[in-house]
Amino acid sequence: MYTIKSLAENDRNFRRFQDKLIDGKTITIPDFMFKEFLNIVKKNRIFLGDGFFYRILESEVIEDDIPIPFSLSSKKDDIILEAKSGMPEPLTQNEDVYLYGTAIYIPSVEQCERLSPYLKIFSATTKVSFAKSDENKILTQLIPSVQKVSNDLILSKEIRDKVVIGPVNFSFYFDKDKDISLLFKVSYEGHEFNYFDEYKDKVIYRDSNKEYEVFGVLKSLGFEEINGRMYFLRDDEDAFKFFKYEIEKLQKYGEVFYSERFKGIKDIKKSDFKGEVRKGKYNYFEFEFQIGDISEEETAKILRSFRDNLKYYKLGNGEFLDLEEASLKEALILMDNLLIEEELSKNLIQVPVNKGAYLEDYLEEKGLRYIQSCEEITEVKNRLKSIKDKSFQLPHGLQAKLREYQKDGYNWFRTLDFLGFGGILGDEMGLGKTLQTITLLLSKPNSKTLIIAPTSLIYNWKNEFKKFAPSMKIAISNGNKEERIELIKNYKEYDVIITTYNLLRRDLELYDMEFDYCILDEAQNIKNQSSLSAKSVKEIKARNRFALTGTPIENSLMELWSIFDFVMPGYLYNEKKFVTRYYRRLEEGPEILEELNRLVKPFILRRYKKSVIKELPDKIEKHLFVPLSDEQKVVYETYADYVKDLIQKKVEDSEFTKSKIEILAYITKLRQICLDPSVTMENYLGTSGKIDALIEILEQSIEEGHKILVFSQFTSVLKNIGKILKEKQFLYSYLDGTVSSANRMKMVDEFNMGPNSIFLISLKAGGTGLNLTSADIVIHFDPWWNPAVEDQATDRAHRIGQENIVEVIKLISSGTIEEKIIELQDSKRELISKVLGDDLSVGSFINTLNENEILDLFN
């Protein structure tokens, strides 16, 4: 009953016909359900009966192939195949269930299919005879066929001596004439023969499945059979891939043999590289080398293939060179980086002296000890490596005490200059690039220098020279065309001429002389190699060139190339080769940038504040003198002359003392013109030199990861700055007196913790009570009469909790009332601090000035 329930539950056909199948205690099992029935009851005791004459057999159900023993023997003219224990009896029409002995078998589908013809052959007998007339063919076909039905085949001694049954082994014999050919052989128990032939001495039971598998592998690799051999019928690229990657895979199938004529991939070892570096003519070393037995002509072709990013080169003798093999690649990289010309000639490379250190380092790092160097190149390397150990005497007349890292910068300048090399001083903003440069130029008396800087910085350079090297004669080429022509014509009267990028473009034809030095400040101005500025500065003739920039690379590697193309033309090759060699290959892996770094490292000196923090004070202060824009200058001078005449008249009319409030209004308007004339003139369409300078500083500071506070007394100016920042998509915060106390604290927290990099702050509203220690740069957009008020504002960042050096920049419009305010701050600082205190008002300050001091404000 259990069985009936199980069958009913597991077979929907049984459920459908169960009323017809069950008759009392008898169940009729349809043929198509018998196999499933056995699967259900196979764990129970089963008794088999046979019709009316019951052969009661206790049987078990076995779900496995049937172990049928066969024997194969030879008698006179026949070969006899015998089923030793008879054949199994099918219990279903589908022949998927068998009775064999006392067991019921449910064999695999494969055995059922292979067993079917044998059931017919042995239907009335246990022995089958085959004529010996074609014995080999019969044995070759019969033995594999029987073994597919049963693993139990016994061979008589006579047949066993004629038949080879064993595991297959493979051998691959490669040869090469015009094409790569292969003799593909199989072997059974030591009997080896061509895969495409029949073996005649023995009857071999061949493992056709395994043989065909390996044959398929060979075809997939590009081999085709022609007259009993296999030939590689693909191109050189596929042949190289076969030699490099695939041929070794055949070793897992069998043994691989090569003829003497067979040429695969040539093995290159480091010991195959021979060479010598010697002092050449002028400023060159000569690098002569040999790669094994490869000819000069083929060496040049190999290098050309490497430059074209090919992975291989096919030698004249048919061998391949793997251009990605480590030893060969190292040599080719060296050759490519040293070679200035497009083509290699006679295994000799003229190496510029400025690449001497790179060559020496490369030979040492890559272990190419078979290439001999020379003393001169070692000296160049040692000088560049030991800059900190060099101690050039500081020049007389330097009015500054250099910090240690600044002395290192000076020594770096002097070392490169001694060797005739240019370089890039890439110190972070605020570390004194200008001072280090001035120290170099002061140490070179009688030299002539051209400095090219942004318009906003030219007067700052002049003031820095005046401060640190007052003995030097400095001229600024910034007047009208006639004035500039006259100044440049008399350039020998000056130690240094300072001009702007814009004016250099206009005056380029005037600079046909040769300078000792050409210095670029904010050299990122030539980052676009196609710009007029870049093209113009590269036309200047100079014995040596240096570039100053806090951001040698802002967005693209090509910016670095453009600057190097100025400081040492050709050092990083021409633009096309640099693009091919580095720019387009950046995604190939870190080794590309590592190689470039090895080339440029000696010629870039870059320090960050955090790396020299022990040498820095907590706060670095500097004045940045900025010229007015051309339109701004006209407005300023016109209004200054007008006010000066009014005040002069009041002095003459003895009305000066009672007019100080009116005078203060004039001064305030003049100060606003210095910042942004548009806040006093509705229709002003010109630019502001100070705002332009501010934006440059902000862009560079953000690029370097800084946060900046910008203070101004005038909220109208701050709002105009905010509009520009918004247009440039800078994230900034803004605070003036209209912000409530609660919102002030919220804005402070958001700035300290959030993404905004700039905080515009009204001096009056934010000068006290704020903790903005996330900022490390403070910019005073306009000078205040009382320096103590500026100091209080600075202390929003420079206070307890600040972990970084704070840089304080005071922007001052050169040649204006702002410059006079700075002078008055210095002259009256003691009076302000000791007598009037920190609460000095503007009116109080004006009251400290006499008539002449006020009139002088407008000069």
Steps between C-alpha positions, in 0.01 A plus 500: 500500500791726574628438151167581339475826694854596411440429136176694505666795667798508265357423158218700351444233229440243774251733667326542167464125430506353853138378481591286198837383639388375841290181512461373852844407624654516154671804351572510132813705430505641145827461311565875484459527880711203602831688531338764718328232705837335569650832608224527760519144636873435454567513874237231569518120462392401147398150392487412136258239363479352150152428371322191629830331591621735769875539519502677826813718506586748768657781302659839558480807278840634390516840331831450315651361179479120461836320552488261200816286467619437142791296366673523163695203366635360176431151361626393160322726251274681743505764768250416773326753724329334796259641759634297791190527720249556227329825413263705716126467443305818428192539722347786298437568138713815532790279608579733792463236778678163498509178700853363526554210731272563795531879488295761324719766335412853399808581285610833352343622178842462329528128588141438397569648156827306451352174635210485256690353196672243723164376630403423143832327422483287816122445495532123447860430601779599734773480231545691176765417237679736256710384203876562533533616141527865613624441852667838559195697394267284706712528812553872454124560481367222722711555811410871543134419430484229768686717750236768461238243611701342782827558677537123553667372177748212524736446204662169426882492490505468122287808454672688782832461318353662190320788667633816670267645757645775712495872580579734212803733507565791265815647346533824303794537258542859375701594192528812286591562142286769347215420734466351846420130468404238757520122500227393741568153642308270732644213702352190669726288720807625312350459152526851348352602166361799310155600617378494140631146425389146588743285702557170317725296729245471779128529554473821702194593691518880456353745748315690231338746743831613650674506162229714349507735798872575446452522123231761565741697720756510217237620253391774741862617516508546123633167368348323200579152360665477158627161377547349843666804665353802670591853393453835673299703249455831684692831497810608694300654784319173563829312464656721769204444731534126438868504594448722805181363649376183332796274433554446871137387533579199279736373768205397714395263219841359416865559416603786269805469272668760275721454196821699449324707236209585725514864617272614778555793738859607543609489861657830610691517828642802678847366426420541127515877543844646456569870498706797601427859597776750427547877489407634160524838332345816636229430760446137407591152615531217249315179575613208283341159542439155352213256558634149459569410136230731362624726221497881516242515223263264678555676835368821344197312364439337838496841669261632236265206564518567874414866446201392293379299802541168320531197723754314287760535226581228247871469433637423157574139600135444591540528877267724695606755759253550783504877545321465834762268647637678808871513414449608140227748593726667757769551237253631241346744750847633576586535131168668422529745789855596410454527125418851384508426128217307340724216386784306660832506314782249541405395854622838626291753690604857574378557856449860619685572823171578676400135456824371647358445848199320354729270300720420798201435727331280243806281445536456874132440575450246220822315573648563153852459634627385160479864386800700617449858616756782524625736772342810349150357502547377857601853602181646351293243686679560830455876477127464444464237771684693769349847468434519873864424565610790280533834667535791261586823674204730542545825306615820668227756536216252556263663747337180620570201717421190300338200661676167447265384227548835325877448515441159343301674228782748442755216483272317257486810279877542513569131429275490195642830380858372543416195288319711242158353576167672544236397750159551658470631855159363597476589869156541649376857512641689797837325526698778335562413136559868429761538777692190389506631143617845607780336700616317186499815287677704769775236503561563129628858472518650152240253371196617306163346583153518352214411736157436349208503744124554506402866502382470860848400621748726322499768770521237766826383338632855501417546867656164590822600323492834683453318830745209461754623241492881502833523317359350181373725220145401413278629220137424422402504134140603550463848356377610160656368180761776472605460864534125460706534184739740673531279809568180304748683279698590813466158665873486581450778755295264717563173678141386458217596267151395606215479251166325461392212279263730311760769437762246396270386221469859378871582537653169394684650204680738741654211698756390242788507750622207711447507876695304756177386664135492406265435793131420471283569803168315524626288212164323474420795273677307222333166578325515162784435258300652214431831674664823390653540847671161478626563150626848592703409810664213312631752246704680766873428475661428837802309624283334762133485587298429812128477567316570826159346559311346788304286254730347234206279398140614541301283260721330244847353463544720193523801733821359647637442151431861403687637804794265442501605136582845633755421773687231300374480141514145368562335836155342493529464121273669252128516561417211266744259664394601852136437415584160350747398771311615811172687460314235299637213708399612848239225530756226428618499859698688765835424334433773239480772766789343691715528190401864448565577866848353468567746217367818659572447869844671513358811333190558712533618858165484674448544874175523695440693820433178687843365399689806633261585781774491764679788326194718458349747745136445598404786272656616172415855398566664167394806306397444140519817293254497212484752214172663404349388171532752216136615526519505879816709491334771291208522743729505803741766373216724381322488835824527703599818314152643553506430876853627540403832342198530734707432810776735385240775465362431848851521642551831326160621631583380855204259490704183533429422867122537482483301173648173626167313481465608137862401434433158656216446249738582213758256636240225540386537139860494381559179694191346341634584154816309592284196572230512233396824325158352419387549863532878454420530127182338365616495138855378559573211260871455561681246714660509844866410532450398860202272433692336215792438737266366769341250259846376395597445864172324578530268200854399593418463870200277434709294260744442788220400738481812718206677663501879479350791694457826304445816709389841377355809662260546208206257469419633152843383384457160667165453325659575162774246577228250594335544158829420327558194720151376417565542128819295538306239701715542813337384823504789748334639813407864565462685829423865572319699769155389384559139611349411840714359782340155470559488128857622545587194708320272256696648208827462690432132570397437140818664370728315743342162426361544149620524140517880465857618445447878521342717770429865412478697825423861579785632715260667741257206531751216510809654647430350842313209657549243226703180512604410145801276556424288194639790293875537459513802268373845595472772235446864593350641185543860613741642761345648812632807674542313824717187466361368830158456336661300220680286757172426677351384170804286428456335838172344378727239341824545694386390845498203738397188311674596177723211390638661181722794422282805431599717204382861512492691171433873489402618152619854433436703187842628402551871446175587679366623830516139625877504477498823701278340765755219544777756539296692756422178690871437537592856594217541752484143633656599833260793539203280416592221739622706794284810494177428318470125553315245293177699477640762266224625268549628148423851615751472783764384256432789263533736795856374554595619149614851417428688177810380317441135598144512369604670175771237459231230501397623153844509342 
